[in-house]
Amino acid sequence: MQFFVVYITEAHALDGRAPMNRPGSPLVQEPMTWVERNKVATRCVAAMEIEHLPTLIDDMDDRVGQAYQGHPDRLYLVGKDGKIAFAGDRGPFGFRPQDLSSAIIKELAKQAP
């Protein structure tokens, strides 16, 4: 099993519709280039202390974020067959790791001999 973070459009950019101003939160403008997005993603991953998870970065056309409706965050499980086995609700209220955990157990049970 492999886990990835997919960094898409910045959910809390200072120049966005829902800026984040909590103490300790990174303050960033919406990146305008992929290099800027990469830098912001690196900062956010470090701030959330999830550097151990491989991070993929969406292109500036936001194709992945739009296809998976990932803004601001969402959990997905892709089965061994390449099909979506679980699609969590949109975050932040639909961001429920316990639901993903249950889906993983169910998916692994399908593969057991």
C-alpha positions in Angstrom: 0.0 0.0 0.0 1.3 3.4 -0.9 0.1 6.8 0.4 0.6 10.1 -1.4 -0.2 13.8 -0.7 -1.3 15.6 -3.8 -0.8 19.3 -3.5 -3.4 21.3 -5.5 -4.5 24.9 -5.5 -3.6 26.6 -2.2 -6.7 26.5 0.0 -5.7 29.4 2.3 -3.7 31.8 0.2 -3.6 35.4 1.4 -5.0 36.5 -1.9 -7.6 33.7 -2.0 -11.2 33.5 -0.8 -10.4 31.8 2.5 -7.0 33.2 3.8 -5.5 31.4 6.8 -4.3 33.7 9.6 -4.0 31.3 12.5 -0.8 31.7 14.5 1.9 29.5 13.1 0.2 28.9 9.8 2.3 29.6 6.7 1.3 32.9 5.1 1.5 32.5 1.3 0.2 34.1 -1.8 -1.4 31.8 -4.5 1.6 30.5 -6.5 1.6 31.7 -10.1 4.2 29.2 -11.5 4.8 25.5 -10.9 8.2 26.4 -9.2 6.3 28.7 -6.7 3.7 26.0 -6.1 6.5 23.5 -5.4 8.0 25.9 -2.9 4.7 26.4 -1.1 3.9 22.7 -1.1 7.3 22.0 0.5 6.6 24.6 3.2 3.1 23.3 3.9 4.2 19.7 4.1 6.9 20.7 6.5 4.4 22.8 8.6 2.1 19.8 8.8 5.0 17.5 9.7 4.2 15.0 6.9 7.5 15.1 5.1 7.6 11.3 5.3 4.7 11.0 2.8 5.6 11.4 -0.9 4.1 14.6 -2.2 2.8 15.0 -5.8 2.2 18.5 -7.1 -0.7 19.3 -9.5 0.2 21.3 -12.6 -0.9 24.9 -12.8 -4.0 24.0 -14.8 -5.3 22.3 -11.6 -6.4 19.2 -13.7 -6.0 16.8 -10.8 -7.7 19.0 -8.2 -10.7 19.6 -10.5 -11.0 15.9 -11.5 -11.0 14.7 -8.0 -12.7 17.7 -6.4 -9.9 17.9 -3.9 -10.2 21.5 -2.8 -9.6 22.1 0.1 -8.8 18.5 1.0 -10.1 15.0 0.3 -9.2 11.4 0.9 -9.2 8.8 -1.9 -8.4 5.1 -2.0 -7.5 3.6 -5.4 -7.9 -0.1 -5.5 -5.4 -2.6 -7.0 -7.5 -2.6 -10.2 -6.9 1.2 -10.6 -10.5 2.1 -9.8 -11.6 4.4 -7.0 -12.4 2.2 -4.1 -13.3 5.0 -1.7 -13.9 8.7 -2.1 -14.3 10.7 1.1 -16.4 13.8 1.4 -14.9 17.2 0.7 -13.0 18.7 3.6 -12.6 20.0 6.0 -15.7 18.5 7.6 -15.6 15.4 5.2 -11.9 14.8 6.0 -12.4 11.6 8.1 -9.3 9.4 8.2 -11.3 6.8 10.1 -13.5 6.3 7.0 -10.5 5.8 4.9 -9.1 3.3 7.4 -12.4 1.3 7.2 -12.2 1.4 3.3 -8.6 0.1 3.4 -9.6 -2.8 5.6 -12.5 -3.6 3.3 -10.3 -3.4 0.2 -7.6 -5.6 1.7 -10.2 -8.2 2.7 -11.3 -8.5 -0.9 -7.7 -9.4 -1.9 -7.2 -12.0 0.9 -7.0 -15.6 -0.4 
